[in-house]
C-alpha cells in the first residue's frame, strides 16, 4: 500500500531533505488511516483501533528486556509433538 499509494507519488514531487519526506509520509499515514476503509472490517484503521478495550492492551517489556531481545543470539530448539 505504501509503495503504491505514497511512494509512487514521490516522482511528482521533488523532496529536498529526508525530513521533508518523513513529514509527507506522516501526513499520508494520517490521511490513509483515517479515510481508507479496510475491506475486512469495513471501517477505517483508526476506527478499528478505537474499538480496542483497555483489557485488550498489553504493556511492552522494559527497555532493558527489549534491548536484550534485540541483540541476543537466537536459541534454536527442537520441538516434539
N, C-alpha and C positions, 0 to 999 in steps of 0.2 A: 504494500500500500504506500509506504513512504517513497519507494523508488518511483512508482507510477504517478503518484499524486503530488509529491513535494519536489523530489529531486529532478524530475523531468522539467519542471517549471524553471529551474535554475539556468537553463540555457537561454531563457528570455530575459533574465536579469543578471547583470554583472555585479558580483559581490566584490567589495574592496578588502574585507577582512573576514577572518573566521568568526569574530564576534557578530558581524552582520548576518552571516549565515545562521549562526545559532539563534539570533533574535528572530529571523524569519521562520526557522524551524519551530521555535516555541509558539509563535503566533499561529502557524499552520496547525500544530498539535492541538492547541486550544479550540480552534475553529473546527477541526475534524472531529475531535472527541465530543464536541457539543452539538454538532449538526448531523453527522453521518449516522444513519440508522443501521444497526447491525442486523443482518438477515436472520440470525438465530433467535435473538431476543426481541427484535422489532422495537428496540429502544436505542438511544444514543449511548455511547460508552459512559459518559458522565451520568446519564440517567440510571444505568445499571449499577454503577458504583454507589449511588445514593441508596440502593436497596440493601447494602451490607449493614448488618446489625452489629452492635458492639460485641456481642457474644461470638461473632464470627471472626473478629480481628485477632491476630496473633502478634505478640511482641517479638521483634528480632532479637537474636542473641546479643550479648555485649560486644563492644567494638573489639575487645581482645579476642573473643572467640571467633568473630568474623575474620580478623586478620590471620589467625592461626589456620582457619579453614582455607583461606586464600593461598597460603604459602606452604602448607604441609604436603608431603608426598602422599599420593593416594595409596591406600592399603587394598590389595586385591584379596578377595575372599572367595572360597568355594562354597556355593550354596547347595545344600542337599534337599531332596524332595521332602 
